[in-house]
């Protein structure tokens, strides 16, 4: 199996990704526009493929 690195803009709901060596399915993506003092941000909600529950960020 090979790893393919992509940017956050290429993620879509329903696709599978590997985060910290754990396969996850993307459930929801929220993005915010860049503000006066910062960059744009994306929040990705994902479900662990093994346990079928949401992954908590570290």
KAJOVEN-V367440 format. One record per residue. RES is the residue in one small letter. SS is DSSP state (H for helix, E for strand, C for the rest). PHI is phi in degrees with one decimal (* if undefined). NEAR is the number of other C-alpha atoms within 8 Angstrom. Layout:
BEGIN
res->RES ss->SS phi->PHI near->NEAR
res->RES ss->SS phi->PHI near->NEAR
END
This chain:
BEGIN
res->x ss->C phi->* near->2
res->x ss->C phi->-106.8 near->3
res->x ss->C phi->-99.6 near->4
res->x ss->C phi->-118.1 near->4
res->x ss->C phi->-91.7 near->4
res->x ss->C phi->-138.4 near->6
res->x ss->C phi->-86.9 near->6
res->x ss->H phi->-65.8 near->6
res->x ss->H phi->-65.9 near->4
res->x ss->H phi->-84.1 near->6
res->x ss->C phi->-73.7 near->8
res->x ss->C phi->-137.4 near->7
res->x ss->C phi->-63.3 near->9
res->x ss->C phi->94.0 near->7
res->x ss->C phi->-80.1 near->8
res->x ss->E phi->-106.2 near->8
res->x ss->E phi->-135.7 near->8
res->x ss->E phi->-110.3 near->8
res->x ss->E phi->-122.1 near->7
res->x ss->C phi->54.3 near->4
res->x ss->C phi->63.2 near->5
res->x ss->E phi->-123.1 near->8
res->x ss->E phi->-69.6 near->11
res->x ss->E phi->-136.0 near->12
res->x ss->E phi->-106.3 near->13
res->x ss->E phi->-77.8 near->15
res->x ss->E phi->-100.3 near->10
res->x ss->E phi->-150.5 near->8
res->x ss->E phi->-129.5 near->11
res->x ss->E phi->-116.3 near->7
res->x ss->E phi->-131.4 near->8
res->x ss->E phi->-122.9 near->7
res->x ss->C phi->-76.8 near->7
res->x ss->C phi->-66.8 near->9
res->x ss->C phi->-100.3 near->7
res->x ss->C phi->-65.3 near->4
res->x ss->C phi->-119.8 near->5
res->x ss->C phi->-158.6 near->6
res->x ss->C phi->-92.2 near->7
res->x ss->C phi->-69.3 near->9
res->x ss->E phi->-130.2 near->8
res->x ss->E phi->-126.8 near->9
res->x ss->E phi->-114.1 near->7
res->x ss->E phi->-113.5 near->9
res->x ss->E phi->-95.3 near->10
res->x ss->E phi->-135.5 near->11
res->x ss->E phi->-113.1 near->13
res->x ss->E phi->-67.8 near->13
res->x ss->C phi->-68.3 near->10
res->x ss->C phi->-76.1 near->5
res->x ss->C phi->-105.1 near->6
res->x ss->C phi->55.2 near->7
res->x ss->C phi->-140.1 near->7
res->x ss->E phi->-66.7 near->8
res->x ss->C phi->-84.8 near->8
res->x ss->C phi->-89.9 near->4
res->x ss->C phi->-69.5 near->3
res->x ss->C phi->-86.6 near->2
END
